[in-house]
């Protein structure tokens, strides 16, 4: 699995989290004006994953 950084049509930085088979598992919820901000968002997601509970709605 991997995170992929890219620029969208508006020129904002976004990320996708992809499975080994290429399927997109999740995406950034917003665009970022800088690559550094997008990378910070990825780090926040990575840090929060181990403790994230599974819930039903």
HELIX and SHEET records of a PDB file:
HELIX    1   1 UNK A   35  UNK A   49  1                                  15    
SHEET    1   A 3 UNK A   2  UNK A   7  0                                        
SHEET    2   A 3 UNK A  13  UNK A  18 -1                                        
SHEET    3   A 3 UNK A  24  UNK A  27 -1                                        
END                                                                             
